[in-house]
Amino acid sequence: MSSTIPACSANDDPDAMYTKLDGAGCLVVEDMASPGQVTAVRAELADRMATAKVADDKPDAFYPGITRRVVALMHRSPTMRDLMMHPVTEQLADRHLLPNCSKWTLNVTAALEVGPGARDQVLHREEDLYPYFPLPRPNLILASMWAMSDFTADNGGTQLVPGSHRWDADRKAAPDEVVRAEMPAGSVLYWLGGTLHGAGANSTSGDWRYGIVLTYNLGWLRQEENQHVSIPLADVLALPDAVRGRLGFDMDYENALGFYDRSVLAPRTTERKAST
């Protein structure tokens, strides 16, 4: 397996995209967000980012320091909510996840600004959340990183190990197997849940690198970020059905997972309609 990250355009054939993603375990797709959308996301999160604590680094900590982190993005950024439903993500996640479920849901949201001096994060797999399956695990997660600024090897571009989604548990990545994602703002890096990856060191740049993580998992798995308390219910009820379902607020009708009594929501729904 070549230690390179394949790349394509958002207008490329979805089947060809997924073939590259499945083969390497990672893929850069350019031209996913317009400059206006990038500007809007940054503006919507600016106040929260400005007050996010920047912790000192602890070498043994899983999360490197010198980084701003903000979660609950589906509540805080309407533009990011739209991008969460991007057709390319829908197509890739359908191909990767639907063989193992009847629906898939948003798993994690996080805005990350990696500052000058930040170290490499330890390599890990998104699917390590679910250690009950032996490596290589079945397809459980599709992850993405939206570039809100240019990603370079110098400013902390995400580390990836192409091909590692097919490795046995005892295989370790050699230094020459680790590559760093480079992509212009508006691009998206996708990687499979079994692919080794980690935040990259911002060791020589004087700039903050800004990215937004959205990951998706099988609908019958517990979401890492509890979307049910990350966004107020009144806001959820005002969302389109497709967005509400992607957040995990509907029932999996094939397996009856997540059923609820609709009458409990009826007063809130009536109140919302009356106020519009």
PLY file of the C-alpha trace (Angstrom):
ply
format ascii 1.0
element vertex 276
property float x
property float y
property float z
element edge 275
property int vertex1
property int vertex2
end_header
0.00 0.00 0.00
1.40 3.38 -1.04
1.60 5.90 1.80
-0.38 8.57 -0.01
-3.83 10.06 0.49
-5.91 9.93 -2.70
-7.80 13.06 -3.73
-10.74 13.95 -5.95
-13.31 16.66 -6.62
-16.77 16.90 -5.08
-18.20 16.42 -8.58
-16.52 13.05 -9.16
-18.48 9.81 -9.44
-19.49 8.60 -5.94
-18.64 4.97 -6.72
-15.15 6.00 -7.85
-14.78 8.10 -4.69
-15.70 5.22 -2.43
-13.37 2.85 -4.27
-10.48 5.20 -3.43
-11.68 5.67 0.15
-12.14 1.96 0.73
-8.76 1.15 -0.77
-6.64 3.66 1.15
-8.87 4.15 4.18
-8.78 7.92 3.59
-9.64 10.44 0.89
-9.45 14.22 0.35
-12.40 15.76 -1.51
-11.88 19.34 -2.65
-14.48 22.07 -3.28
-16.93 20.79 -0.68
-17.68 24.12 1.04
-17.75 27.50 -0.67
-15.66 30.41 0.65
-18.93 31.98 1.84
-19.85 28.86 3.82
-16.38 28.71 5.41
-16.69 32.37 6.40
-20.18 31.77 7.82
-19.10 28.80 9.94
-16.17 30.70 11.36
-18.42 33.66 12.18
-21.08 31.47 13.84
-18.47 29.84 16.09
-16.24 32.89 16.63
-17.53 33.91 20.06
-17.39 30.37 21.42
-13.95 29.76 19.94
-12.65 33.01 21.41
-13.59 31.87 24.92
-12.48 28.23 24.55
-9.76 27.32 27.04
-6.34 26.63 25.55
-4.76 24.13 27.92
-1.06 23.61 28.40
0.22 20.41 26.89
0.62 17.25 28.95
2.83 14.85 26.98
0.93 11.76 28.16
-2.56 13.18 27.50
-4.62 11.74 24.68
-5.63 15.22 23.47
-2.66 17.52 22.78
-2.67 20.95 24.38
-2.35 24.34 22.64
-5.65 23.58 20.92
-9.09 25.20 21.10
-11.99 22.73 21.12
-15.72 23.46 20.79
-18.47 20.83 20.56
-22.29 20.84 20.17
-21.86 22.32 16.69
-25.33 21.34 15.48
-26.69 23.83 17.99
-24.08 26.52 17.41
-23.64 26.59 13.62
-26.62 26.46 11.24
-24.21 26.46 8.29
-22.38 23.44 9.67
-25.75 21.74 10.08
-26.29 22.19 6.34
-22.81 20.90 5.52
-23.40 17.89 7.78
-25.98 16.76 5.19
-23.69 17.27 2.17
-24.58 14.88 -0.69
-21.01 13.55 -0.90
-21.12 12.56 2.78
-24.54 10.98 2.29
-23.30 8.93 -0.65
-20.06 7.77 0.99
-21.71 6.93 4.30
-24.48 4.98 2.57
-21.87 2.85 0.83
-19.75 2.35 3.94
-22.33 1.97 6.71
-25.64 0.75 5.30
-24.41 -2.84 4.76
-24.35 -3.08 8.59
-27.44 -1.06 9.54
-30.75 0.29 8.27
-29.86 3.89 9.21
-26.77 5.79 10.34
-26.43 8.82 12.57
-24.15 11.72 13.44
-21.64 10.57 16.05
-19.35 13.48 16.99
-19.00 17.20 16.22
-15.97 19.28 17.20
-14.32 22.46 16.00
-10.55 22.38 16.51
-7.95 25.12 16.22
-4.43 23.73 16.53
-1.98 26.39 17.66
1.74 26.86 17.01
3.74 24.43 19.12
1.05 21.74 19.34
2.43 18.19 19.23
1.36 15.15 17.27
-1.56 13.25 18.75
-1.12 9.56 19.42
-2.33 7.48 16.48
-5.70 5.85 17.13
-8.84 4.55 15.41
-12.29 6.12 15.62
-13.72 2.63 16.15
-11.70 2.19 19.34
-14.91 3.44 21.00
-16.26 -0.05 20.41
-13.53 -2.51 21.51
-15.88 -5.49 21.50
-15.05 -6.29 17.88
-11.60 -7.75 17.00
-9.38 -5.91 14.51
-9.92 -5.42 11.67
-13.45 -4.49 12.77
-16.54 -4.42 10.57
-17.49 -1.01 9.15
-18.76 1.00 12.13
-17.77 4.65 11.54
-17.09 7.12 8.75
-15.15 10.21 9.85
-14.59 13.59 8.21
-12.53 16.72 8.79
-13.72 19.95 7.17
-10.90 22.39 6.45
-11.83 25.86 7.70
-8.29 26.99 6.84
-5.61 25.54 4.60
-4.11 22.29 5.92
-0.38 21.83 5.37
2.29 19.49 6.66
3.71 22.43 8.64
0.56 23.70 10.40
-0.78 20.44 11.77
-2.40 18.61 8.86
-4.07 15.43 10.16
-1.80 12.37 10.38
-3.06 9.24 8.63
-1.76 5.75 7.93
-3.23 4.67 4.57
-4.17 1.00 4.49
-4.17 0.59 8.28
-7.94 -0.08 8.32
-7.09 -3.62 7.19
-4.27 -4.28 9.66
-4.22 -6.84 12.45
-4.19 -5.55 16.01
-0.47 -6.15 16.61
0.82 -4.21 13.57
2.33 -0.80 14.34
2.83 2.06 11.91
6.40 2.77 10.83
7.36 6.47 10.53
7.45 6.31 6.73
3.86 4.97 6.66
2.44 8.10 8.33
1.37 10.92 6.01
-0.13 14.35 6.70
-3.24 15.63 4.99
-2.72 18.74 2.89
-5.78 20.47 1.43
-7.15 23.97 0.84
-9.92 25.50 2.93
-13.32 24.18 1.88
-12.01 20.64 1.37
-12.96 17.58 3.41
-10.75 14.73 4.54
-12.67 11.47 4.95
-11.27 8.45 6.73
-12.70 5.09 7.74
-13.26 4.21 11.37
-10.48 1.63 11.29
-7.82 3.93 9.84
-5.02 5.00 12.18
-4.92 8.80 12.45
-4.28 11.68 14.84
-4.02 15.45 14.94
-0.78 16.65 13.39
1.91 18.72 15.08
1.91 22.45 14.33
5.61 22.67 14.94
6.96 25.12 12.36
3.96 27.25 11.39
3.05 30.50 13.11
-0.63 30.06 12.21
-3.58 28.34 13.89
-4.95 25.48 11.79
-8.78 25.30 11.90
-10.76 22.15 11.17
-14.16 20.71 12.02
-14.65 17.03 12.78
-17.93 15.29 11.95
-18.12 11.53 12.35
-20.99 9.15 11.63
-21.77 5.72 13.05
-24.21 2.83 12.67
-27.63 3.79 13.98
-27.70 0.96 16.51
-24.49 2.10 18.22
-24.42 4.67 21.04
-23.29 8.08 19.74
-20.06 9.35 21.32
-21.48 12.88 21.56
-24.95 12.85 23.10
-26.84 14.81 20.45
-30.01 14.67 22.55
-28.54 17.12 25.04
-26.20 18.98 22.67
-29.09 20.78 20.98
-32.32 22.03 22.63
-35.40 19.96 21.82
-37.31 23.03 20.61
-34.59 23.58 18.00
-34.69 19.92 17.01
-38.45 20.04 16.40
-37.95 22.97 14.01
-35.46 21.04 11.85
-36.34 19.19 8.63
-37.16 15.51 9.11
-33.98 14.37 7.34
-31.73 16.46 9.60
-33.60 15.35 12.72
-33.17 11.74 11.67
-29.47 12.15 10.99
-29.04 13.53 14.51
-30.69 10.38 15.89
-34.05 11.84 16.95
-36.22 9.38 15.05
-36.90 5.68 15.33
-35.11 2.95 13.42
-38.29 1.55 11.91
-36.68 -1.68 10.73
-35.61 -2.68 14.24
-37.84 -0.43 16.42
-34.79 1.06 18.11
-35.41 4.46 19.66
-39.20 4.28 19.82
-41.06 6.96 21.79
-44.56 8.20 22.57
-45.41 10.91 20.03
-48.02 12.40 22.38
-45.21 13.55 24.68
-43.97 15.83 21.89
-47.42 16.93 20.73
-47.74 19.94 23.09
-44.33 21.22 22.06
-45.12 20.72 18.38
-48.47 22.51 18.70
-46.83 25.39 20.54
-44.13 25.68 17.88
-46.70 25.80 15.04
-48.77 28.41 16.83
-45.79 30.69 17.21
-44.80 30.62 13.53
0 1
1 2
2 3
3 4
4 5
5 6
6 7
7 8
8 9
9 10
10 11
11 12
12 13
13 14
14 15
15 16
16 17
17 18
18 19
19 20
20 21
21 22
22 23
23 24
24 25
25 26
26 27
27 28
28 29
29 30
30 31
31 32
32 33
33 34
34 35
35 36
36 37
37 38
38 39
39 40
40 41
41 42
42 43
43 44
44 45
45 46
46 47
47 48
48 49
49 50
50 51
51 52
52 53
53 54
54 55
55 56
56 57
57 58
58 59
59 60
60 61
61 62
62 63
63 64
64 65
65 66
66 67
67 68
68 69
69 70
70 71
71 72
72 73
73 74
74 75
75 76
76 77
77 78
78 79
79 80
80 81
81 82
82 83
83 84
84 85
85 86
86 87
87 88
88 89
89 90
90 91
91 92
92 93
93 94
94 95
95 96
96 97
97 98
98 99
99 100
100 101
101 102
102 103
103 104
104 105
105 106
106 107
107 108
108 109
109 110
110 111
111 112
112 113
113 114
114 115
115 116
116 117
117 118
118 119
119 120
120 121
121 122
122 123
123 124
124 125
125 126
126 127
127 128
128 129
129 130
130 131
131 132
132 133
133 134
134 135
135 136
136 137
137 138
138 139
139 140
140 141
141 142
142 143
143 144
144 145
145 146
146 147
147 148
148 149
149 150
150 151
151 152
152 153
153 154
154 155
155 156
156 157
157 158
158 159
159 160
160 161
161 162
162 163
163 164
164 165
165 166
166 167
167 168
168 169
169 170
170 171
171 172
172 173
173 174
174 175
175 176
176 177
177 178
178 179
179 180
180 181
181 182
182 183
183 184
184 185
185 186
186 187
187 188
188 189
189 190
190 191
191 192
192 193
193 194
194 195
195 196
196 197
197 198
198 199
199 200
200 201
201 202
202 203
203 204
204 205
205 206
206 207
207 208
208 209
209 210
210 211
211 212
212 213
213 214
214 215
215 216
216 217
217 218
218 219
219 220
220 221
221 222
222 223
223 224
224 225
225 226
226 227
227 228
228 229
229 230
230 231
231 232
232 233
233 234
234 235
235 236
236 237
237 238
238 239
239 240
240 241
241 242
242 243
243 244
244 245
245 246
246 247
247 248
248 249
249 250
250 251
251 252
252 253
253 254
254 255
255 256
256 257
257 258
258 259
259 260
260 261
261 262
262 263
263 264
264 265
265 266
266 267
267 268
268 269
269 270
270 271
271 272
272 273
273 274
274 275
